[in-house]
Amino acid sequence: MIRCHLGRLMGERKLKISDVARDTGINRGTLTRLYQETVERIEVDAIDRLCRYLGVTVADLLEYQPEE
């Protein structure tokens, strides 16, 4: 399972989905699904924009957790 830490990262920075959408150009629906961890796929470009915007690495944003 891939875990997305966007919600935690945004909370630490007190960011709203609308702020991130405006500043990155990523669709609000995509950000909402990432925030709620319901996303099924994401473009590499969106990951790149989020990492650059938040100043984090891919490993900070996404985490692999093996299914038990």
ZADO-1210 file (C-alpha; in nm, 4 decimals, padded with zeros to 6 digits):
<atoms>
<atom x="00.0000" y="00.0000" z="00.0000" code="MET" pos="1"/>
<atom x="00.1230" y="00.3488" z="-00.0827" code="ILE" pos="2"/>
<atom x="00.0532" y="00.6092" z="00.1878" code="ARG" pos="3"/>
<atom x="00.0348" y="00.9777" z="00.0982" code="CYS" pos="4"/>
<atom x="00.1410" y="01.2282" z="00.3615" code="HIS" pos="5"/>
<atom x="-00.0003" y="01.5348" z="00.1869" code="LEU" pos="6"/>
<atom x="-00.2561" y="01.5955" z="00.4628" code="GLY" pos="7"/>
<atom x="00.0091" y="01.5929" z="00.7346" code="ARG" pos="8"/>
<atom x="00.2470" y="01.8116" z="00.5335" code="LEU" pos="9"/>
<atom x="-00.0255" y="02.0639" z="00.4573" code="MET" pos="10"/>
<atom x="-00.1375" y="02.0659" z="00.8223" code="GLY" pos="11"/>
<atom x="00.2152" y="02.1388" z="00.9416" code="GLU" pos="12"/>
<atom x="00.2283" y="02.4356" z="00.7043" code="ARG" pos="13"/>
<atom x="-00.1341" y="02.5427" z="00.7646" code="LYS" pos="14"/>
<atom x="-00.2131" y="02.5206" z="00.3936" code="LEU" pos="15"/>
<atom x="-00.5554" y="02.4777" z="00.2367" code="LYS" pos="16"/>
<atom x="-00.6241" y="02.2628" z="-00.0683" code="ILE" pos="17"/>
<atom x="-00.7349" y="02.5748" z="-00.2563" code="SER" pos="18"/>
<atom x="-00.3994" y="02.7445" z="-00.1809" code="ASP" pos="19"/>
<atom x="-00.1994" y="02.4472" z="-00.3073" code="VAL" pos="20"/>
<atom x="-00.4204" y="02.4138" z="-00.6171" code="ALA" pos="21"/>
<atom x="-00.3774" y="02.7826" z="-00.7014" code="ARG" pos="22"/>
<atom x="-00.0024" y="02.7850" z="-00.6406" code="ASP" pos="23"/>
<atom x="00.0826" y="02.4565" z="-00.8163" code="THR" pos="24"/>
<atom x="-00.1780" y="02.4395" z="-01.0920" code="GLY" pos="25"/>
<atom x="-00.2762" y="02.0875" z="-00.9789" code="ILE" pos="26"/>
<atom x="-00.6470" y="02.0114" z="-01.0085" code="ASN" pos="27"/>
<atom x="-00.8334" y="02.0583" z="-00.6795" code="ARG" pos="28"/>
<atom x="-00.9996" y="01.7156" z="-00.7163" code="GLY" pos="29"/>
<atom x="-00.6612" y="01.5476" z="-00.7488" code="THR" pos="30"/>
<atom x="-00.5336" y="01.7250" z="-00.4386" code="LEU" pos="31"/>
<atom x="-00.8466" y="01.6308" z="-00.2433" code="THR" pos="32"/>
<atom x="-00.8034" y="01.2632" z="-00.3339" code="ARG" pos="33"/>
<atom x="-00.4352" y="01.2766" z="-00.2345" code="LEU" pos="34"/>
<atom x="-00.5226" y="01.4550" z="00.0898" code="TYR" pos="35"/>
<atom x="-00.7868" y="01.1916" z="00.1753" code="GLN" pos="36"/>
<atom x="-00.5644" y="00.9063" z="00.0500" code="GLU" pos="37"/>
<atom x="-00.8298" y="00.7859" z="-00.1940" code="THR" pos="38"/>
<atom x="-00.6289" y="00.8549" z="-00.5101" code="VAL" pos="39"/>
<atom x="-00.5774" y="00.5584" z="-00.7425" code="GLU" pos="40"/>
<atom x="-00.3166" y="00.7134" z="-00.9714" code="ARG" pos="41"/>
<atom x="-00.1215" y="01.0353" z="-01.0009" code="ILE" pos="42"/>
<atom x="00.0882" y="01.1937" z="-01.2715" code="GLU" pos="43"/>
<atom x="00.4625" y="01.2164" z="-01.2077" code="VAL" pos="44"/>
<atom x="00.4408" y="01.5858" z="-01.2955" code="ASP" pos="45"/>
<atom x="00.1972" y="01.6418" z="-01.0061" code="ALA" pos="46"/>
<atom x="00.4329" y="01.4653" z="-00.7644" code="ILE" pos="47"/>
<atom x="00.7177" y="01.6818" z="-00.8924" code="ASP" pos="48"/>
<atom x="00.5164" y="02.0023" z="-00.8446" code="ARG" pos="49"/>
<atom x="00.4073" y="01.9042" z="-00.4934" code="LEU" pos="50"/>
<atom x="00.7604" y="01.8130" z="-00.3854" code="CYS" pos="51"/>
<atom x="00.8972" y="02.1391" z="-00.5227" code="ARG" pos="52"/>
<atom x="00.6158" y="02.3449" z="-00.3672" code="TYR" pos="53"/>
<atom x="00.6424" y="02.1816" z="-00.0235" code="LEU" pos="54"/>
<atom x="01.0226" y="02.1539" z="-00.0287" code="GLY" pos="55"/>
<atom x="01.0175" y="01.7781" z="00.0343" code="VAL" pos="56"/>
<atom x="01.1367" y="01.4603" z="-00.1352" code="THR" pos="57"/>
<atom x="00.9153" y="01.1931" z="-00.2870" code="VAL" pos="58"/>
<atom x="00.9938" y="00.9777" z="00.0185" code="ALA" pos="59"/>
<atom x="00.8557" y="01.2529" z="00.2430" code="ASP" pos="60"/>
<atom x="00.5347" y="01.2701" z="00.0392" code="LEU" pos="61"/>
<atom x="00.4761" y="00.9023" z="-00.0398" code="LEU" pos="62"/>
<atom x="00.5552" y="00.5938" z="00.1658" code="GLU" pos="63"/>
<atom x="00.5334" y="00.2249" z="00.0787" code="TYR" pos="64"/>
<atom x="00.3834" y="00.0044" z="00.3487" code="GLN" pos="65"/>
<atom x="00.3647" y="-00.3673" z="00.2678" code="PRO" pos="66"/>
<atom x="00.0232" y="-00.5309" z="00.3022" code="GLU" pos="67"/>
<atom x="00.0077" y="-00.7830" z="00.5840" code="GLU" pos="68"/>
</atoms>
